[in-house]
Amino acid sequence: KHQQFTEVTTTLRTQLDTASKTEVELKRTIEQLQSRLTIEMDKVEERQRATAQQEQLWEQQKMTLEEKIRRLEGSKVDAETNAKATQRSPGREQTAESQG
């Protein structure tokens, strides 16, 4: 019986030692995975920030271009109006001046 007890005890100690080593390895693996995850999340956040900055820049450029288009369209309308007025006005201006 004593030998059986010793064998069982030895077996249990071996299993406990193996379990302890496995636990240490698992903890180490978990820490490594957490570290990698943190690094990857930081990369994702940086890409999101860069994307948001790029989108903001594009929006600003779009607004600038839209404003330029509005100005050009306004200038075009003004130019067309002036051209029409100039075509009509020589005779009328003289008439208005001579009457005035």
DSSP file with accessible surface (Angstrom, degrees, kcal/mol):
  #  RESIDUE AA STRUCTURE BP1 BP2  ACC     N-H-->O    O-->H-N    N-H-->O    O-->H-N    TCO  KAPPA ALPHA  PHI   PSI    X-CA   Y-CA   Z-CA
    1    1 A K     >        0   0  210      0, 0.0     4,-2.4     0, 0.0     5,-0.2   0.000 360.0 360.0 360.0 -38.5    0.0    0.0    0.0
    2    2 A H  H  >  +     0   0  146      1,-0.2     4,-2.5     2,-0.2     5,-0.2   0.909 360.0  49.6 -61.8 -40.8    2.8    2.4    0.8
    3    3 A Q  H  > S+     0   0  136      2,-0.2     4,-2.7     1,-0.2    -1,-0.2   0.905 110.3  50.3 -65.9 -40.5    4.3    1.9   -2.7
    4    4 A Q  H  > S+     0   0  130      2,-0.2     4,-2.9     1,-0.2     5,-0.2   0.924 110.7  50.1 -61.1 -43.0    0.9    2.5   -4.3
    5    5 A F  H  X S+     0   0  137     -4,-2.4     4,-2.9     1,-0.2    -2,-0.2   0.931 111.4  48.2 -61.2 -43.7    0.6    5.7   -2.3
    6    6 A T  H  X S+     0   0   59     -4,-2.5     4,-2.8     2,-0.2    -2,-0.2   0.919 112.8  47.9 -63.7 -43.3    4.0    6.8   -3.3
    7    7 A E  H  X S+     0   0  103     -4,-2.7     4,-2.9     2,-0.2    -2,-0.2   0.921 113.6  47.0 -63.4 -45.1    3.3    6.1   -7.0
    8    8 A V  H  X S+     0   0   81     -4,-2.9     4,-3.0     2,-0.2     5,-0.2   0.930 113.5  49.0 -62.5 -43.6    0.0    7.9   -6.8
    9    9 A T  H  X S+     0   0   32     -4,-2.9     4,-2.7    -5,-0.2    -2,-0.2   0.932 112.4  47.6 -61.7 -45.2    1.6   10.8   -5.1
   10   10 A T  H  X S+     0   0   75     -4,-2.8     4,-2.5     2,-0.2    -2,-0.2   0.931 112.9  48.9 -62.2 -44.4    4.4   10.9   -7.7
   11   11 A T  H  X S+     0   0   72     -4,-2.9     4,-2.7     1,-0.2    -2,-0.2   0.926 112.3  48.1 -60.8 -45.8    1.9   10.8  -10.5
   12   12 A L  H  X S+     0   0  100     -4,-3.0     4,-2.8     1,-0.2    -2,-0.2   0.912 111.5  50.0 -63.8 -39.4   -0.2   13.5   -8.9
   13   13 A R  H  X S+     0   0  176     -4,-2.7     4,-2.8    -5,-0.2    -1,-0.2   0.899 111.1  49.3 -65.4 -41.3    2.9   15.7   -8.4
   14   14 A T  H  X S+     0   0   80     -4,-2.5     4,-2.9     2,-0.2    -2,-0.2   0.928 112.9  46.9 -62.1 -45.6    3.9   15.2  -12.0
   15   15 A Q  H  X S+     0   0  115     -4,-2.7     4,-2.8     2,-0.2    -2,-0.2   0.910 113.1  49.2 -63.1 -40.2    0.4   16.1  -13.2
   16   16 A L  H  X S+     0   0  115     -4,-2.8     4,-2.7     2,-0.2    -2,-0.2   0.921 111.7  48.7 -65.3 -42.6    0.4   19.1  -11.0
   17   17 A D  H  X S+     0   0   83     -4,-2.8     4,-2.6     2,-0.2    -2,-0.2   0.929 113.0  47.6 -62.5 -45.2    3.8   20.2  -12.2
   18   18 A T  H  X S+     0   0   75     -4,-2.9     4,-2.8     2,-0.2    -2,-0.2   0.922 112.2  49.8 -61.2 -43.3    2.7   19.7  -15.8
   19   19 A A  H  X S+     0   0   54     -4,-2.8     4,-2.9     2,-0.2    -2,-0.2   0.904 110.6  50.3 -63.2 -40.7   -0.5   21.7  -15.1
   20   20 A S  H  X S+     0   0   50     -4,-2.7     4,-2.5     2,-0.2    -1,-0.2   0.926 112.2  46.7 -64.1 -43.5    1.5   24.5  -13.5
   21   21 A K  H  X S+     0   0  119     -4,-2.6     4,-2.8     2,-0.2    -2,-0.2   0.917 113.0  49.8 -63.6 -42.3    3.8   24.6  -16.5
   22   22 A T  H  X S+     0   0   61     -4,-2.8     4,-3.0     2,-0.2    -2,-0.2   0.920 110.0  50.8 -62.5 -41.8    0.8   24.6  -18.8
   23   23 A E  H  X S+     0   0  102     -4,-2.9     4,-2.9     2,-0.2    -2,-0.2   0.933 110.9  48.3 -61.7 -44.6   -0.8   27.4  -16.8
   24   24 A V  H  X S+     0   0   72     -4,-2.5     4,-2.5     1,-0.2    -2,-0.2   0.931 113.4  47.6 -61.6 -44.9    2.4   29.5  -17.1
   25   25 A E  H  X S+     0   0  114     -4,-2.8     4,-2.8     2,-0.2    -2,-0.2   0.908 112.2  49.6 -63.0 -42.4    2.6   28.9  -20.8
   26   26 A L  H  X S+     0   0  102     -4,-3.0     4,-3.0     2,-0.2    -2,-0.2   0.920 110.9  49.3 -63.1 -43.2   -1.1   29.7  -21.2
   27   27 A K  H  X S+     0   0  114     -4,-2.9     4,-2.6     2,-0.2    -2,-0.2   0.923 112.5  48.2 -61.0 -43.6   -0.7   32.9  -19.3
   28   28 A R  H  X S+     0   0  131     -4,-2.5     4,-2.5     2,-0.2    -2,-0.2   0.926 112.5  48.4 -62.8 -44.2    2.3   33.8  -21.4
   29   29 A T  H  X S+     0   0   65     -4,-2.8     4,-2.8     2,-0.2    -2,-0.2   0.922 111.1  50.5 -62.3 -43.1    0.4   33.1  -24.6
   30   30 A I  H  X S+     0   0   90     -4,-3.0     4,-2.9     1,-0.2     5,-0.2   0.929 110.5  49.4 -61.4 -44.6   -2.6   35.1  -23.4
   31   31 A E  H  X S+     0   0  123     -4,-2.6     4,-2.4     1,-0.2    -1,-0.2   0.915 111.8  48.6 -61.3 -42.9   -0.3   38.1  -22.6
   32   32 A Q  H  X S+     0   0  101     -4,-2.5     4,-2.6     2,-0.2    -2,-0.2   0.923 113.0  47.4 -63.1 -43.6    1.4   37.8  -26.1
   33   33 A L  H  X S+     0   0   95     -4,-2.8     4,-2.8     2,-0.2    -2,-0.2   0.904 111.7  50.2 -65.2 -40.6   -2.0   37.7  -27.8
   34   34 A Q  H  X S+     0   0  115     -4,-2.9     4,-2.6     2,-0.2    -1,-0.2   0.908 111.0  49.8 -63.2 -40.8   -3.3   40.6  -25.7
   35   35 A S  H  X S+     0   0   65     -4,-2.4     4,-2.4    -5,-0.2    -2,-0.2   0.935 112.3  46.6 -63.0 -46.7   -0.2   42.6  -26.7
   36   36 A R  H  X S+     0   0  158     -4,-2.6     4,-2.8     2,-0.2    -2,-0.2   0.907 112.0  51.5 -61.0 -42.2   -0.6   41.7  -30.4
   37   37 A L  H  X S+     0   0  107     -4,-2.8     4,-2.9     2,-0.2     5,-0.2   0.923 109.1  50.0 -62.1 -43.5   -4.3   42.6  -30.2
   38   38 A T  H  X S+     0   0   81     -4,-2.6     4,-2.4     2,-0.2    -2,-0.2   0.929 111.7  48.6 -60.4 -44.5   -3.4   46.0  -28.6
   39   39 A I  H  X S+     0   0   81     -4,-2.4     4,-2.2     1,-0.2    -2,-0.2   0.934 113.4  46.7 -61.7 -46.0   -0.9   46.7  -31.4
   40   40 A E  H  X S+     0   0   91     -4,-2.8     4,-2.5     1,-0.2    -2,-0.2   0.901 111.4  51.2 -64.8 -40.7   -3.4   45.7  -34.1
   41   41 A M  H  X S+     0   0   90     -4,-2.9     4,-2.8     2,-0.2    -1,-0.2   0.899 108.8  52.0 -63.5 -39.3   -6.2   47.8  -32.4
   42   42 A D  H  X S+     0   0   86     -4,-2.4     4,-2.4    -5,-0.2    -2,-0.2   0.914 109.7  49.4 -61.8 -41.3   -3.8   50.8  -32.3
   43   43 A K  H  X S+     0   0   98     -4,-2.2     4,-2.6     2,-0.2    -2,-0.2   0.916 111.2  49.1 -62.8 -43.5   -3.1   50.3  -36.1
   44   44 A V  H  X S+     0   0   48     -4,-2.5     4,-2.7     2,-0.2    -2,-0.2   0.935 111.4  49.0 -61.5 -46.2   -6.8   50.2  -36.8
   45   45 A E  H  X S+     0   0   83     -4,-2.8     4,-2.6     1,-0.2    -1,-0.2   0.905 110.9  50.6 -61.4 -40.4   -7.4   53.3  -34.8
   46   46 A E  H  X S+     0   0  100     -4,-2.4     4,-2.7     2,-0.2    -1,-0.2   0.923 111.0  48.3 -64.5 -42.2   -4.6   55.1  -36.6
   47   47 A R  H  X S+     0   0  138     -4,-2.6     4,-2.8     2,-0.2    -2,-0.2   0.903 111.1  51.0 -63.8 -39.7   -6.0   54.1  -40.0
   48   48 A Q  H  X S+     0   0  124     -4,-2.7     4,-2.8     2,-0.2    -2,-0.2   0.916 111.1  48.0 -63.8 -41.8   -9.5   55.3  -38.9
   49   49 A R  H  X S+     0   0  120     -4,-2.6     4,-2.7     2,-0.2    -2,-0.2   0.932 113.1  47.8 -62.9 -44.7   -8.0   58.6  -37.8
   50   50 A A  H  X S+     0   0   42     -4,-2.7     4,-2.6     2,-0.2    -2,-0.2   0.912 112.8  48.9 -63.2 -40.8   -6.1   58.9  -41.1
   51   51 A T  H  X S+     0   0   73     -4,-2.8     4,-2.9     2,-0.2    -2,-0.2   0.928 111.4  49.1 -64.4 -43.3   -9.3   58.0  -43.0
   52   52 A A  H  X S+     0   0   52     -4,-2.8     4,-2.5     1,-0.2    -2,-0.2   0.914 112.0  48.8 -63.6 -40.9  -11.3   60.6  -41.1
   53   53 A Q  H  X S+     0   0  126     -4,-2.7     4,-2.5     2,-0.2    -1,-0.2   0.911 112.3  48.7 -64.2 -41.9   -8.7   63.2  -41.8
   54   54 A Q  H  X S+     0   0   75     -4,-2.6     4,-2.9     2,-0.2    -2,-0.2   0.921 111.3  49.6 -64.3 -42.6   -8.6   62.3  -45.5
   55   55 A E  H  X S+     0   0  113     -4,-2.9     4,-2.5     2,-0.2    -2,-0.2   0.905 110.9  50.1 -62.8 -39.9  -12.4   62.5  -45.6
   56   56 A Q  H  X S+     0   0  122     -4,-2.5     4,-2.5     2,-0.2    -2,-0.2   0.927 111.3  48.7 -64.0 -43.0  -12.4   65.8  -43.9
   57   57 A L  H  X S+     0   0   72     -4,-2.5     4,-2.7     2,-0.2    -2,-0.2   0.934 111.7  49.0 -61.8 -45.1   -9.8   67.1  -46.4
   58   58 A W  H  X S+     0   0  144     -4,-2.9     4,-2.8     1,-0.2    -1,-0.2   0.903 110.3  51.2 -61.3 -40.8  -11.9   65.8  -49.3
   59   59 A E  H  X S+     0   0   91     -4,-2.5     4,-2.7     2,-0.2    -1,-0.2   0.921 110.8  48.4 -63.6 -42.1  -15.0   67.5  -47.9
   60   60 A Q  H  X S+     0   0  100     -4,-2.5     4,-2.5     2,-0.2    -2,-0.2   0.922 113.1  47.3 -63.2 -43.9  -13.1   70.8  -47.6
   61   61 A Q  H  X S+     0   0   98     -4,-2.7     4,-2.9     2,-0.2    -2,-0.2   0.903 111.4  51.4 -64.2 -40.2  -11.8   70.4  -51.2
   62   62 A K  H  X S+     0   0  102     -4,-2.8     4,-2.9     2,-0.2    -2,-0.2   0.934 110.9  47.5 -61.2 -45.9  -15.3   69.6  -52.4
   63   63 A M  H  X S+     0   0  104     -4,-2.7     4,-2.5     2,-0.2    -2,-0.2   0.910 112.2  50.1 -63.7 -40.5  -16.8   72.6  -50.7
   64   64 A T  H  X S+     0   0   74     -4,-2.5     4,-2.5     2,-0.2    -2,-0.2   0.935 112.8  46.4 -62.0 -45.1  -14.0   74.8  -52.1
   65   65 A L  H  X S+     0   0  102     -4,-2.9     4,-2.7     1,-0.2    -2,-0.2   0.908 111.2  51.5 -65.5 -40.2  -14.7   73.4  -55.6
   66   66 A E  H  X S+     0   0   75     -4,-2.9     4,-2.6     2,-0.2    -1,-0.2   0.912 110.4  49.4 -63.0 -39.9  -18.4   73.9  -55.3
   67   67 A E  H  X S+     0   0   71     -4,-2.5     4,-2.5     2,-0.2    -2,-0.2   0.922 111.2  49.1 -64.6 -43.0  -17.9   77.5  -54.2
   68   68 A K  H  X S+     0   0  113     -4,-2.5     4,-2.8     2,-0.2    -2,-0.2   0.910 110.7  51.0 -62.1 -41.1  -15.6   78.1  -57.2
   69   69 A I  H  X S+     0   0   89     -4,-2.7     4,-3.0     2,-0.2     5,-0.2   0.932 109.8  49.9 -62.2 -44.1  -18.2   76.5  -59.5
   70   70 A R  H  X S+     0   0  131     -4,-2.6     4,-2.6     1,-0.2    -2,-0.2   0.926 112.3  47.6 -60.4 -43.4  -20.9   78.8  -58.0
   71   71 A R  H  X S+     0   0  156     -4,-2.5     4,-2.9     2,-0.2    -1,-0.2   0.922 113.1  47.8 -62.8 -44.8  -18.7   81.8  -58.6
   72   72 A L  H  X S+     0   0  122     -4,-2.8     4,-2.6     2,-0.2    -2,-0.2   0.907 112.2  49.2 -64.0 -41.2  -17.9   80.8  -62.1
   73   73 A E  H  X S+     0   0  115     -4,-3.0     4,-2.5     2,-0.2    -2,-0.2   0.917 112.3  49.0 -63.8 -40.2  -21.5   80.1  -62.9
   74   74 A G  H  X S+     0   0   30     -4,-2.6     4,-2.8    -5,-0.2    -2,-0.2   0.924 111.8  48.5 -63.4 -43.2  -22.4   83.6  -61.4
   75   75 A S  H  X S+     0   0   70     -4,-2.9     4,-2.9     2,-0.2    -2,-0.2   0.893 110.4  51.9 -63.3 -39.0  -19.6   85.2  -63.5
   76   76 A K  H  X S+     0   0  132     -4,-2.6     4,-2.8     2,-0.2    -2,-0.2   0.937 111.1  46.6 -63.7 -45.2  -20.9   83.4  -66.6
   77   77 A V  H  X S+     0   0   77     -4,-2.5     4,-2.9     2,-0.2     5,-0.2   0.931 113.5  49.1 -62.4 -45.2  -24.5   84.7  -65.9
   78   78 A D  H  X S+     0   0   97     -4,-2.8     4,-2.9     1,-0.2    -2,-0.2   0.921 112.2  48.7 -59.7 -43.4  -23.1   88.2  -65.3
   79   79 A A  H  X S+     0   0   57     -4,-2.9     4,-2.6     2,-0.2    -2,-0.2   0.911 112.5  47.4 -64.5 -41.9  -21.1   88.0  -68.5
   80   80 A E  H  X S+     0   0   89     -4,-2.8     4,-2.5     2,-0.2    -2,-0.2   0.928 113.2  48.9 -64.8 -41.9  -24.1   86.8  -70.5
   81   81 A T  H  X S+     0   0   75     -4,-2.9     4,-2.7     1,-0.2    -2,-0.2   0.936 113.2  47.0 -62.6 -45.1  -26.3   89.5  -69.0
   82   82 A N  H  X S+     0   0  100     -4,-2.9     4,-2.9    -5,-0.2    -1,-0.2   0.896 110.9  52.2 -63.8 -39.1  -23.7   92.1  -69.8
   83   83 A A  H  X S+     0   0   47     -4,-2.6     4,-2.3     2,-0.2    -2,-0.2   0.931 112.0  45.4 -64.7 -43.4  -23.3   90.8  -73.3
   84   84 A K  H  X S+     0   0  116     -4,-2.5     4,-1.9     1,-0.2    -2,-0.2   0.922 114.2  49.0 -64.5 -42.2  -27.0   91.0  -74.0
   85   85 A A  H  X S+     0   0   41     -4,-2.7     4,-2.6     1,-0.2    -2,-0.2   0.908 110.8  50.3 -64.9 -40.3  -27.2   94.4  -72.4
   86   86 A T  H  < S+     0   0   93     -4,-2.9    -1,-0.2     1,-0.2    -2,-0.2   0.902 109.0  51.8 -66.1 -38.3  -24.3   95.6  -74.6
   87   87 A Q  H  < S+     0   0  158     -4,-2.3    -1,-0.2     1,-0.2    -2,-0.2   0.894 119.3  36.1 -65.1 -37.3  -25.9   94.3  -77.7
   88   88 A R  H  X S+     0   0  140     -4,-1.9     4,-0.8    -5,-0.2     3,-0.3   0.795 107.4  67.3 -83.3 -32.6  -29.1   96.1  -76.9
   89   89 A S  H  X S+     0   0   26     -4,-2.6     4,-3.7    -5,-0.2     5,-0.4   0.755  72.5  77.7 -75.8 -27.1  -27.8   99.3  -75.4
   90   90 A P  H  > S+     0   0   70      0, 0.0     4,-1.8     0, 0.0    -1,-0.2   0.924 106.6  34.9 -53.2 -49.9  -26.0  101.4  -78.0
   91   91 A G  H  > S+     0   0   40     -3,-0.3     4,-2.2     1,-0.2    -2,-0.2   0.907 122.1  47.3 -67.9 -40.3  -29.2  102.7  -79.7
   92   92 A R  H  X S+     0   0  167     -4,-0.8     4,-3.1     2,-0.2     5,-0.2   0.885 109.0  53.1 -71.2 -39.4  -31.1  102.9  -76.4
   93   93 A E  H  X S+     0   0  105     -4,-3.7     4,-3.0     2,-0.2     5,-0.2   0.936 111.1  46.9 -61.4 -44.0  -28.4  104.6  -74.5
   94   94 A Q  H  X S+     0   0  131     -4,-1.8     4,-2.9    -5,-0.4     5,-0.2   0.926 113.3  49.4 -63.6 -39.9  -28.2  107.3  -77.1
   95   95 A T  H  X S+     0   0   69     -4,-2.2     4,-2.1     1,-0.2    -2,-0.2   0.943 113.0  46.1 -64.8 -44.0  -31.9  107.6  -77.1
   96   96 A A  H  X S+     0   0   60     -4,-3.1     4,-2.0     1,-0.2    -2,-0.2   0.910 114.8  47.8 -65.6 -39.2  -32.1  107.9  -73.3
   97   97 A E  H  < S+     0   0  143     -4,-3.0    -1,-0.2     1,-0.2    -2,-0.2   0.916 112.1  48.3 -68.3 -42.8  -29.2  110.4  -73.3
   98   98 A S  H  < S+     0   0   98     -4,-2.9    -1,-0.2    -5,-0.2    -2,-0.2   0.856 115.4  45.0 -67.8 -31.9  -30.7  112.5  -76.0
   99   99 A Q  H  <        0   0  156     -4,-2.1    -1,-0.2    -5,-0.2    -2,-0.2   0.824 360.0 360.0 -76.5 -31.8  -34.0  112.5  -74.3
  100  100 A G     <        0   0  102     -4,-2.0    -3,-0.2    -5,-0.2    -2,-0.2   0.901 360.0 360.0 -75.6 360.0  -32.5  113.2  -70.9
